[in-house]
Amino acid sequence: MSSQRTSVAVLFGGRSSEHSVSCVSAAGVIGALDRDRYRPVPIGITKNGTWVTVEDPTSFSFADGAMPEVEENGSAVFVSPSTRGVSLLERDADGSVRDLGDIDVFFPVLHGQFGEDGTLQGLLELKGVPFVGPGVLTSAVGMDKHFMKTVLRSAGIPTADWQTVTAKQWADDPAGVRERLAALGLPVFVKPARAGSSVGITKVAVAEDLDAALREGFEHDHKVIVEPGIDGREIECAVLGSHWDDELTASVPGEIVISGDHEFYDFEAKYLSADDVHLEAPADLPDDVARTVQAIAADTFRAFECSGLTRVDTFVQADGTVLVNEINTSPGFTPTSGYPYMMGKSSIDYPELISRLIDIALVDVNRR
């Protein structure tokens, strides 16, 4: 590693439906990197999958309903095939190639498929380079809600019932699918198995709306999960650390509070209607329930063998029962996103959080 500043390649954008969310997360990370300690190398990934350098990603935001995007610029960035060190090469539009320098650590803030699902992690593990966040298996399983819930249940971690439906099952036997889903009762939520940021999720209150909800889900994935509506408070907990270590940091729990006309925490509520949603942290919970949320979040982190960061989303029911809704191994990372916000309320501010994640990545690369 360089004796000078640590070079940090921040990867963002990508081919998923969460492209714009990733851009805004990258703006926060790059803007908060301590320039005395780190040399940021901003690498955007276009919706077509081309890696490009981005001159000023800190300008990305959702202000005025904008949906920022990494644009093609005629250049392309490649991971050097050399086995000596890890560097990035940029090929300009005229065909000339320049070396962007050695990279000490990669900091992916990619959400959704082709970034959070183990594919990128496989490339980085193949190169043996340090990177922030969990590895291939954790990322892949955490991204797929069916397998995620299967691991939760196998580990004895409480989660809601569900049914998985593939596009083929729906095409071959729609009546059988409807009969199977009827056992869940109403309302239900239909979710693409491998999408995030509430993209493609539909709440179904009457049976007549189920078919349309399934079709909407299949627009985003060939597999969906269907869950019963849970009467509970939406409580999140951020976890920081490494499953290889004895100690983990579980943040104070936070509660998603929704107002306005939103029936649930959908994409519009999350990113485009800031006045209608806020995260209260610490959440107003009895001390024993808050400790249960933190303990279950830490158990979930270990069950999936996480490294660096994971946000665990739960439902807390009226009797204090805690159910894990899902995990997010690459959560939104703007300064006001849930994960850094809860860590901030737990005395770990945004720049320190970024530094600690980089430090964990530099250690865990050899453990992997």
ZIJO-V175310 format. One line per field, one symbol per residue. burial: I if it has 16 or more other ideal C-beta (glycine too) atoms within 10 Angstrom, else O. A space follows every 10 residues. Layout:
burial=???
This chain:
burial=OOOOOIIIII IIIIIIIIII IIIIIIIIII IIIOOOOIII IIIIIIIOOI IIIIOOIOOI OIOOOOOIOI OOOOIIIOII OOOOOIIIOI OOOOOOOOOI OOIIIIIIII IIIOIIIIII IOOIOOIOII IIIIIIOIII IIIIIIOIIO IIOOOOIOII OIIIIIOOOI OOOOOOIOOO IOOIOOIIII IIIIIIIIII IIOIOOOOII OOIIOOIIOI IOIIIIIIII OIIIIIIIII IIIOOOOIII IIIIIIOIOO OOOOIIIOII IOIOOOIOIO IOIOIOOOII OIIIOIIIII IOIIOIIIII IIIIIIOOOO OIIIIIIIII IIIIIOIIII IIIIIIOIOI IOIIIIIIOI IIOIIOOO
